[in-house]
Amino acid sequence: QVQLVESGGGLVQAGGSLRLSCAASKSIFSSNAMGWYRQAPGKQRELVATMTSAGTTNYVDSVKGRFTVSRDNAKNTVYLQMNRLRPEDTAVYYCNVDLGYYIYWGQGTQVTVSS
């Protein structure tokens, strides 16, 4: 069993920054791929960024150059640094980890960007 807890969301003005955290209950990120997703009201959950176990990152076009995924293995935590935020980034942000036989999700953290 793995628990993922996101934190760091909040209200920010357009152009501002936030750093989200995804803390795991055990050491899993260094050996499993993870992803950041978001879901805006009335929309489907969408992929934002991924990080492989080796640390390779990928981003959807809409966040490239603005968002950065990083990892602290000692803290079992992955971060999503979000810069130059836009109103369209408003959503609940989730992290997940793919153990192969099961995908665990966190509970989400709300990010609201005001114009």
ABEGO torsion letter per residue (X at the ends): XBBBBBBGBEBBBBGBBBBBBBBBABBAAAABBBBBBBBBBGBBBBBABBBBAAGBBBBBAAABGABBBBBBAAAGBBBBBBBGBBAAABBBBBBBBBAGABBBBBAEBBBBBBX
